[in-house]
Amino acid sequence: MRYVKAETDLNKVWGKVKSIMGGKVDKVKGKGLSANDYTTEDKEKVDNLNSITHKQIDELFRKESDYGIS
């Protein structure tokens, strides 16, 4: 019975190892941890999304306050 328990424990450990390794990022030759592959174009797109979202939220709050909703 001890063998069965050891095998079960080993399978649990192996499952955890596979789970952890599934999220692993492989090293790319010639790149460091702080490599910046984020292009200016991509950054502007994200910045615009954030700006639009804040602008839309501000407009929504303004419209609601016009109707006495707070």
C-alpha positions in Angstrom: 0.0 0.0 0.0 2.9 2.4 0.7 3.9 2.1 -3.0 0.4 3.2 -4.1 0.5 6.2 -1.7 4.0 7.2 -3.0 2.8 7.0 -6.6 -0.2 9.1 -5.9 1.9 11.7 -4.1 4.4 11.7 -7.0 1.5 12.2 -9.5 0.3 15.2 -7.5 3.8 16.8 -7.4 4.2 16.1 -11.1 0.8 17.8 -11.8 1.9 20.9 -9.9 5.3 21.0 -11.7 3.5 20.8 -15.1 1.1 23.5 -14.0 3.9 25.9 -13.0 5.9 25.2 -16.1 2.9 25.8 -18.3 3.1 29.5 -17.4 6.9 29.7 -17.9 8.3 32.2 -20.3 11.2 30.9 -22.4 14.4 32.9 -22.6 15.0 34.6 -25.9 18.7 34.8 -26.9 20.0 38.4 -27.0 17.2 39.8 -24.8 17.3 40.7 -21.2 14.6 40.9 -18.7 13.9 44.5 -19.4 13.9 44.4 -23.2 11.3 46.9 -24.5 9.5 45.4 -27.5 6.6 47.8 -27.0 6.4 50.0 -30.0 5.4 53.6 -29.9 2.4 52.8 -32.1 1.2 50.1 -29.7 1.8 52.4 -26.7 -0.3 55.1 -28.4 -3.1 52.7 -29.0 -3.2 51.7 -25.4 -2.9 55.3 -24.2 -5.8 56.3 -26.5 -8.0 53.5 -25.2 -7.3 54.7 -21.6 -8.0 58.3 -22.6 -11.2 57.4 -24.4 -12.4 55.4 -21.5 -11.8 58.2 -19.0 -13.4 60.7 -21.3 -16.5 58.5 -21.8 -16.8 58.1 -18.0 -16.5 61.8 -17.5 -19.2 62.4 -20.1 -21.4 59.9 -18.5 -21.1 61.5 -15.0 -21.7 64.9 -16.5 -24.9 63.7 -18.2 -26.1 62.1 -15.0 -25.5 65.2 -13.0 -27.5 67.2 -15.5 -30.5 65.0 -14.5 -29.9 65.3 -10.8 -28.4 61.8 -10.6 -25.3 61.5 -8.4 
